[in-house]
Amino acid sequence: MNDAQPRALDAAQIKSFITDGFVRIGDAFSGETAAAARTILWQRMGLSPDAPSGWSEPVIRLGHFSDPPFVAAANTPALHAAYDSLVGSGRWLAPKALGTFPVRFPSEREPGDDGWHVDASFGTEDPAFLNWRINVVSQGRALLMLFLFSDIGEDDAPTRIRAGSHRLIARRLLPYGHNGLSLGELAADGFAGSETCPQVSATGRAGTVYLCHPFLVHAAQRHRGAAPRFLAQPPLLPTRAFDPALPPSPVQIAIREACGLTF
């Protein structure tokens, strides 16, 4: 691909994002960038792609990385154009790092972190992550993003997505205003209703990116394939809260359509 070639999202992609809660962008960054990033991740883990005897854990979690390949992956012209399309020009911060990385290895053991959930966006200074919060205006998060740094097929532990589930979460959050709900409160009913949503697997070649609504219900799964899976799941951070003086972004429109909110 040509990283210098920006590609704004078209009307069909934006409509799909509003309805389903995500859009898939193939070749969002180059395979060479992905390979350079994997080399750094292997080094950080102290493991080797040529020594599978060392792959003893089903998942190893790594933090945020600000090395050049990661920053380059998150800031291609194609992705900047997509951020503008979904969040609004000037309303997001260019990523200066990527993470976290749950690196998943082929294993017969369950990973223990594969429950359905949404990602919290504020109150994260609390050491108890179930107390982290999310509210109907998605304070602190513009998008959930999935960056594929390796080829990921159906057997390679792709993230599971419940298409359209963001609309259910918006309605659930609406009565609680800016205070929102904690992750523990939001998950108390097991995300009832979202189990009927169509399930989509976030598959693709290295360099694929899924840009997701912050309220999208998603989950990990056990790796049943042959090669380790490398994926980053960072937020896109907003520059400010939703501004009623500005035209609503597709992120906001999805919330409005779900629950009739005006802001």
Phi, psi and omega in degrees: 000166176251106183297345181274359184261100180287145180224098177295150178290142179271176185299322180294320178295319180293318177298319178297319178299315181296320184280312187264338177093007179199160171222138181260128180241108178281149180053041178290330172217168192279156174297328178294320176297317179299317181295319179297321179293319179298323178301317179294320181293319176301316180298318180297324180282343185071028181238174182226142175293346182260005182228073182297345177298339179273356182273072189269342182255146178291334180208140172236126182261129177243157185276215181267144182235130180250013177297155185309319181298326182287316178295320178297318181300322186276351190232034175289154176305324179298317180288321177300319177296322179290319176302315178301318183296323187264328186251328181112138180300132180080005184251008180222157180259131178298126182299133177255002178196167176229141177166178354281168179243104167274098181278119186253136183246150175305131185198148171273350180272143175289143185285337178081004180226033190251026178280153177292141184194169164242160181269132178287161184227348175211168186075017186283359174286345177290129181293339178269107189295337178290349176269352177296153194236164175213140179230174190291343175259014175050052179305126174085000180213125177269321179212154160266135182231143177239113180256118180272112179260003171217163175294131184232114176257186184298331181269358189259035178059048175294146174300135177268134182239135173262100185298131179086355183293338179300331181290322176295318181294321178301315180294324179294323184280334188310312184295345187261002172055216185288338178290326177066203179232153173280164176301320179298318179292318183293328183269000188300327180261013179067027182057049181305137181098327182285344181293343178272354179288146176301138180263132181237139176262132181278076181261165176155173177282158174306133185105352176279143177228135171255120175261119191240149173298142183302338184266004186293129176279131184210170183201153172277181173200167181292145178277120181247007184265211186241331185244144180304149181255128180245120182212138174254146181229064182275163167274158161262124186271142178275157174279335183200173175290165175308132183248113182294347178280348181256154176301140181295139176279166174304327175300315180290319181300320178301319178293316180300313182296327182289322189223010175070018181286142171241133178203000000 
